[in-house]
């Protein structure tokens, strides 16, 4: 792994918690958690948790879950948080 090297970052969607944006940060590491900021692209309601697709500034998407009912509408700013231990980094 070296600066500028391309990587693929993977995790299970169930490990990603989505909530209101945290101070408009694009990305951060807080208390061992990775946090990505973006916009809500889609919300699929569930019984206890809603599936949320978050569009990132890079054009990529992250899928995660939020408590039902999720209060943010598509287009709203939101943050995705995942424990660093849940991430898999693959070199490309």
JOVEN-V985309 format. One record per residue. N is the residue number from 1. D_LAST is the distance of its C-alpha to the last C-alpha in whole Angstrom. Layout:
BEGIN
N&D_LAST ; N&D_LAST
END
This chain:
BEGIN
1&10 ; 2&12 ; 3&13 ; 4&12 ; 5&8 ; 6&6 ; 7&5 ; 8&7 ; 9&10 ; 10&13 ; 11&16 ; 12&19 ; 13&21 ; 14&24 ; 15&23 ; 16&23 ; 17&26 ; 18&27 ; 19&30 ; 20&32 ; 21&30 ; 22&30 ; 23&32 ; 24&29 ; 25&27 ; 26&23 ; 27&21 ; 28&23 ; 29&23 ; 30&26 ; 31&28 ; 32&24 ; 33&23 ; 34&21 ; 35&22 ; 36&21 ; 37&24 ; 38&24 ; 39&27 ; 40&28 ; 41&27 ; 42&29 ; 43&31 ; 44&32 ; 45&35 ; 46&35 ; 47&38 ; 48&37 ; 49&33 ; 50&32 ; 51&28 ; 52&27 ; 53&24 ; 54&23 ; 55&22 ; 56&20 ; 57&21 ; 58&18 ; 59&18 ; 60&16 ; 61&19 ; 62&19 ; 63&22 ; 64&24 ; 65&28 ; 66&31 ; 67&34 ; 68&36 ; 69&38 ; 70&35 ; 71&37 ; 72&35 ; 73&35 ; 74&32 ; 75&31 ; 76&32 ; 77&30 ; 78&28 ; 79&26 ; 80&24 ; 81&24 ; 82&22 ; 83&22 ; 84&20 ; 85&20 ; 86&19 ; 87&16 ; 88&13 ; 89&10 ; 90&6 ; 91&4 ; 92&0
END
